[in-house]
């Protein structure tokens, strides 16, 4: 319902919570009927994995 370029633009221009709501609004405006789901994860830092 929302193309990749638009998703990328929204994610780069909005704080995470606002981006989630904006993506839902866009999906519904583009014809989504119900059950629109957005899941965004913000990774703060990555830790190296110890090799065994």
C-alpha positions as CSV (number, residue, x, y, z in Angstrom):
1,X,0.0,0.0,0.0
2,X,3.0,2.3,0.5
3,X,5.9,2.1,-1.9
4,X,9.5,1.7,-0.7
5,X,10.6,5.2,-1.7
6,X,7.7,6.8,0.3
7,X,8.5,4.6,3.3
8,X,12.1,5.6,3.2
9,X,11.2,9.3,2.9
10,X,8.9,9.1,5.9
11,X,11.4,7.2,8.0
12,X,14.1,9.8,7.3
13,X,11.9,12.8,8.0
14,X,9.9,11.9,11.1
15,X,10.6,10.6,14.7
16,X,9.9,6.9,15.0
17,X,6.4,7.1,16.6
18,X,5.2,9.8,14.2
19,X,6.6,7.8,11.3
20,X,4.6,4.8,12.4
21,X,1.3,6.8,12.5
22,X,2.1,8.5,9.2
23,X,2.7,5.1,7.5
24,X,-0.6,3.8,8.8
25,X,-2.4,7.0,7.5
26,X,-0.7,6.6,4.1
27,X,-1.6,2.9,3.8
28,X,-5.2,3.7,4.6
29,X,-5.3,6.6,2.2
30,X,-3.9,4.4,-0.5
31,X,-6.7,1.9,-0.3
32,X,-5.9,-0.2,2.8
33,X,-9.2,-1.4,4.2
34,X,-8.3,-2.7,7.6
35,X,-5.6,-4.6,9.6
36,X,-2.8,-2.2,8.6
37,X,0.2,-3.1,10.6
38,X,3.4,-1.1,11.0
39,X,6.4,-2.4,13.1
40,X,9.4,-0.2,13.5
41,X,12.4,-1.1,15.6
42,X,15.1,1.3,16.6
43,X,18.5,-0.3,17.3
44,X,20.5,1.8,19.8
45,X,23.8,-0.2,19.6
46,X,25.0,-3.5,18.4
47,X,27.3,-5.7,20.5
48,X,29.7,-8.1,18.8
49,X,28.8,-11.7,19.0
50,X,31.4,-13.9,20.7
51,X,32.5,-16.8,18.4
52,X,32.5,-20.2,20.1
